[in-house]
């Protein structure tokens, strides 16, 4: 039996999908399940949503193949496209939709002799400057992709925001304008069956970006892409463990590696079966809260591989076996992110396989 547990509430995920369906009734929904569904379990989340979303988004071919092998039938978009050493036949065998962002990928696609086999997404770099074609080369590369025998017409268009979580930034509107400039510059007969530029931040804060498809990432799991929680979203994950020891601790004594913390009073310390071996970051600072018996108590000393120590206070009634919540509905991961300086994205996706996923309704 695992002590470190990622408890995933399926009803919360379904509620979040319903929220986006109501908010965007005429828009296609992509559920992004890359990075093990942001720590929530890729296979389990995809099986839950296979008949409730329009498609799935993953980062890599291996993730997509895993989904097909567990019975997922919905379209799957490869958000990073395919890589130089990937087997191009996987695109055909598993009916995958690659994002095309580099000229070498078009060269590879031109070697496929079968016509109209692949639904493709052409990525235009509107300002993220990570993947995608620069505007000055995009039109010619788009036309080259359109001439590939293997590519099904019309071609979808995709881009990605760099600052959608910064509501005062002008960058997002500039990227939308650049996206539209490209759309208006290509042959209307080849223009995408679908356009997509909005992920979670764009969906929630930039309505002009919604277009034909939105990509629901962290918000699918009830976590805000901004600094503060979004009231309409329901957090799906409770990351928890339990106390394995409660012990007396005297004023002036230290605890943990490096003796970085010294108690200013007589107190009781609790040892929690949780550490960076479970994905709880070693860099978590002292005084980061955890929830025990409906109250917040601080972490003291350094996070170690398998354990953390918390200051329970001298009058505590906690005992070994009591549940410890690292984050969840009552202690939002956004709060932990703000306290630690570690983004909620990283906190969720760095969890290891030792923290077992359990689903509940």
C-alpha positions in Angstrom: 0.0 0.0 0.0 1.3 3.4 -0.9 1.4 6.1 1.7 2.0 9.0 -0.7 -1.2 9.3 -2.7 -2.4 11.5 -5.6 -6.2 11.4 -5.1 -8.0 12.5 -8.3 -11.7 13.5 -8.1 -13.2 12.5 -11.5 -16.3 14.6 -10.8 -14.2 17.7 -10.6 -12.6 17.1 -14.0 -16.1 16.5 -15.5 -17.4 19.7 -13.8 -14.5 21.6 -15.3 -15.2 20.3 -18.8 -18.9 21.2 -18.4 -17.8 24.7 -17.4 -15.9 25.1 -20.6 -18.7 23.6 -22.7 -21.1 26.2 -21.3 -18.6 29.0 -21.7 -17.7 28.0 -25.3 -20.7 26.2 -26.8 -19.5 26.6 -30.4 -15.8 25.8 -29.9 -14.0 22.5 -30.2 -12.4 21.3 -26.9 -8.9 19.7 -26.7 -8.1 18.1 -23.4 -4.3 18.3 -22.9 -3.1 15.2 -21.2 0.6 15.5 -21.7 3.0 15.0 -18.7 0.8 12.3 -17.3 -2.2 14.6 -17.5 -0.4 17.2 -15.3 0.2 14.5 -12.7 -3.4 13.2 -12.7 -2.8 10.0 -14.7 -2.9 10.2 -18.5 -4.6 6.9 -19.2 -7.3 7.4 -16.5 -8.1 11.0 -17.4 -8.3 10.1 -21.2 -10.5 7.2 -20.6 -12.8 9.4 -18.5 -13.0 12.0 -21.2 -12.9 10.0 -24.4 -16.5 10.7 -25.2 -16.7 14.1 -23.6 -14.1 16.1 -25.5 -13.3 16.5 -29.2 -9.7 15.5 -29.1 -6.6 15.1 -26.9 -3.3 16.9 -26.9 0.0 15.3 -26.0 3.6 16.3 -26.4 5.2 13.1 -27.8 4.4 10.2 -30.0 5.0 7.8 -27.1 2.2 9.4 -25.1 -0.1 9.1 -28.1 0.7 5.5 -28.7 0.0 4.7 -25.0 -3.4 6.3 -25.3 -4.3 4.2 -28.4 -3.1 1.1 -26.7 -5.6 1.7 -23.8 -8.4 2.2 -26.2 -8.6 5.9 -26.8 -10.5 6.6 -30.1 -10.6 10.4 -30.1 -8.3 12.3 -32.4 -4.8 12.9 -30.8 -2.8 16.0 -31.6 1.0 15.9 -31.2 1.7 19.3 -29.9 5.5 19.0 -30.5 5.0 17.2 -33.7 7.2 14.3 -34.4 10.9 14.1 -33.6 13.9 13.2 -35.9 14.1 9.7 -34.5 10.4 8.9 -34.3 9.0 6.2 -36.6 6.9 8.2 -39.1 4.7 5.1 -39.6 3.3 5.7 -36.1 1.5 8.7 -37.5 -0.3 6.4 -39.9 -0.7 3.3 -37.8 -2.2 5.2 -34.8 -4.0 8.0 -36.7 -2.1 10.9 -35.1 -2.2 14.6 -36.0 1.2 16.2 -35.9 1.9 19.9 -35.4 4.4 20.9 -38.1 6.8 23.5 -37.0 10.0 22.9 -38.9 11.0 22.5 -42.6 12.7 19.1 -41.9 9.3 17.7 -40.9 7.9 18.7 -44.3 10.8 16.9 -45.9 10.0 13.7 -44.0 6.3 14.0 -44.9 7.2 14.2 -48.5 8.6 10.7 -48.4 5.2 9.2 -47.5 3.6 7.8 -50.7 0.1 7.4 -49.4 -2.3 10.2 -50.2 -4.6 12.2 -47.8 -3.5 10.1 -44.8 -2.4 12.7 -42.2 -4.4 15.6 -40.6 -1.7 18.2 -39.9 -1.5 21.4 -37.9 0.8 24.1 -39.2 2.4 26.1 -36.5 3.1 29.8 -37.0 5.4 31.5 -34.5 3.5 34.6 -33.5 5.9 35.7 -30.7 6.7 32.7 -28.4 9.9 32.1 -30.5 10.1 28.5 -29.4 8.5 26.3 -32.1 6.9 27.4 -35.3 7.6 29.1 -38.6 8.7 32.7 -38.6 6.3 34.9 -40.6 8.8 35.7 -43.3 9.1 32.0 -44.2 5.7 30.8 -43.1 3.7 31.3 -46.4 6.2 29.4 -48.5 6.5 26.6 -46.0 2.7 26.4 -45.6 2.4 26.0 -49.4 5.1 23.3 -49.3 3.2 21.4 -46.6 0.0 21.8 -48.6 1.6 20.1 -51.6 2.6 17.0 -49.6 0.7 14.0 -51.0 0.2 12.5 -47.6 -1.4 15.7 -46.0 -5.2 15.9 -45.9 -6.7 19.2 -46.9 -7.5 21.7 -45.5 -4.7 22.2 -43.0 -5.2 23.4 -39.5 -3.4 26.4 -38.1 -2.0 26.7 -34.6 0.1 29.0 -32.4 0.9 29.6 -28.8 0.9 32.6 -26.4 3.9 33.6 -24.4 2.3 35.9 -21.9 -1.4 35.0 -21.6 -1.1 34.8 -17.8 -0.1 38.5 -17.7 -3.3 40.4 -18.1 -1.7 43.8 -18.5 0.7 42.7 -21.2 0.2 43.9 -24.8 2.0 40.8 -26.1 -1.1 38.6 -26.4 -3.0 41.1 -28.6 0.1 41.5 -30.7 0.2 37.7 -31.2 -3.5 37.5 -32.1 -2.9 40.2 -34.7 0.1 38.3 -36.1 -1.9 35.1 -36.2 -4.7 36.9 -38.2 -2.2 38.5 -40.5 -0.9 35.0 -41.5 -4.4 33.6 -41.9 -5.3 36.4 -44.2 -2.2 36.0 -46.3 -2.6 32.4 -47.4 -4.9 30.8 -50.0 -8.4 30.7 -48.6 -8.9 27.3 -50.1 -6.2 25.9 -48.0 -7.0 27.7 -44.8 -7.3 25.6 -41.8 -10.2 23.4 -41.1 -9.6 24.6 -37.5 -7.6 27.5 -35.9 -6.2 27.3 -32.4 -4.2 29.7 -30.4 -5.7 29.7 -26.9 -4.6 27.4 -24.0 -5.9 27.8 -20.5 -4.9 31.5 -20.0 -6.2 32.5 -23.4 -9.5 30.7 -22.8 -10.1 32.4 -19.4 -8.8 35.9 -20.2 -8.6 36.6 -23.9 -11.9 35.9 -25.6 -10.7 37.1 -29.0 -8.4 34.1 -29.1 -11.0 31.4 -28.8 -11.4 30.6 -32.5 -12.4 27.1 -33.6 -10.5 25.1 -31.0 -9.2 25.7 -27.5 -6.6 23.7 -25.7 -7.5 23.1 -22.0 -4.4 22.3 -20.1 -3.9 23.1 -16.4 -7.5 24.5 -16.1 -8.9 21.1 -17.0 -7.7 19.9 -13.6 -9.1 22.9 -11.7 -5.9 24.8 -11.4 -5.6 28.4 -12.4 -3.0 29.5 -15.0 -2.8 32.8 -13.1 -1.5 33.6 -9.6 -4.9 33.2 -7.9 -7.5 30.4 -8.1 -10.4 30.7 -10.5 -13.7 30.4 -8.6 -15.5 28.4 -11.4 -12.9 25.7 -11.5 -12.8 22.7 -9.2 -9.4 21.3 -8.2 -9.2 17.6 -9.0 -6.1 16.6 -7.2 -5.5 16.1 -3.5 -1.8 15.3 -2.9 -1.5 13.6 0.5 0.4 11.3 2.8 0.3 10.7 6.6 2.2 11.1 9.8 4.5 8.3 10.7 5.9 9.8 13.9 5.0 12.4 16.5 7.8 13.3 18.9 8.7 15.9 21.5 11.2 18.5 20.5 13.0 20.9 22.9 13.6 24.6 22.5 17.1 25.2 20.9 17.2 21.8 19.1 17.6 21.6 15.4 16.0 19.1 12.9 17.0 17.7 9.5 19.9 17.9 7.2 22.2 20.9 7.6 20.6 21.9 10.9 18.9 24.8 9.1 16.0 25.1 11.6 16.2 25.6 15.3 13.1 25.5 17.4 12.3 28.7 19.4 10.1 26.8 21.9 9.3 23.3 23.2 7.0 21.7 20.7 5.9 18.5 19.0 7.2 17.6 15.6 5.5 15.4 13.1 7.3 13.3 10.5 5.5 12.9 7.2 6.1 10.1 4.7 6.8 12.5 1.8 9.9 13.8 0.1 11.5 14.6 -3.2 11.5 10.9 -4.0 7.7 11.4 -4.3 8.1 14.6 -6.3 7.7 17.1 -3.4 10.4 19.5 -4.3 13.6 19.6 -2.2 13.7 23.3 -2.6 10.4 23.8 -0.8 11.2 26.4 1.9 10.6 26.3 5.6 7.1 27.5 6.8 5.4 26.1 3.7 2.0 25.0 5.0 0.5 21.5 5.0 -2.9 20.6 6.3 -3.4 18.2 9.2 -6.7 17.7 11.0 -8.2 20.8 9.4 -5.4 23.2 10.4 -2.3 24.5 8.7 1.1 23.7 10.2 4.5 24.7 8.8 7.3 22.6 7.4 10.5 22.9 9.3 14.0 21.9 8.2 14.9 20.6 4.8 12.7 18.3 2.6 14.6 15.0 2.4 14.1 12.1 -0.1 11.4 10.3 1.9 10.4 12.6 4.7 9.4 16.1 5.8 9.1 17.4 9.3 6.3 19.7 10.5 5.9 21.8 13.6 2.6 20.5 15.2 2.7 22.8 18.3 3.0 21.8 21.9 -0.7 21.2 22.4 -1.3 19.0 19.4 -3.4 15.9 19.5 -2.1 14.5 16.2 -1.0 10.9 16.0 0.8 8.5 13.5 -1.6 7.6 10.7 -3.3 11.0 10.5 -3.7 12.3 7.0 -1.5 15.1 5.8 -2.6 17.2 2.8 0.2 18.8 0.8 -2.3 20.5 -1.5 -5.9 20.0 -2.4 -9.3 21.8 -2.3 -8.7 23.3 1.2 -5.1 24.1 0.5 -4.9 25.1 -3.2 -1.8 24.3 -5.1 -1.9 28.0 -6.3 -1.2 28.9 -2.6 1.7 26.6 -2.4 3.1 27.9 -5.7 2.8 31.5 -4.4 4.5 30.6 -1.1 7.3 28.6 -2.7 8.0 30.4 -6.0 7.5 27.1 -7.8 4.8 27.2 -10.5 1.7 25.1 -10.1 2.6 23.5 -13.4 5.9 22.3 -12.1 4.4 21.1 -8.7 1.8 19.0 -10.5 4.0 17.5 -13.2 7.1 16.6 -11.2 5.3 14.0 -9.1 6.9 10.6 -9.3 5.5 7.1 -9.8 6.0 6.4 -6.1 3.0 8.7 -5.4 0.2 6.3 -6.4 -2.8 7.7 -8.3 -6.2 6.8 -6.9 -9.5 7.9 -8.6 -12.6 8.8 -6.7 -16.1 10.1 -7.7 
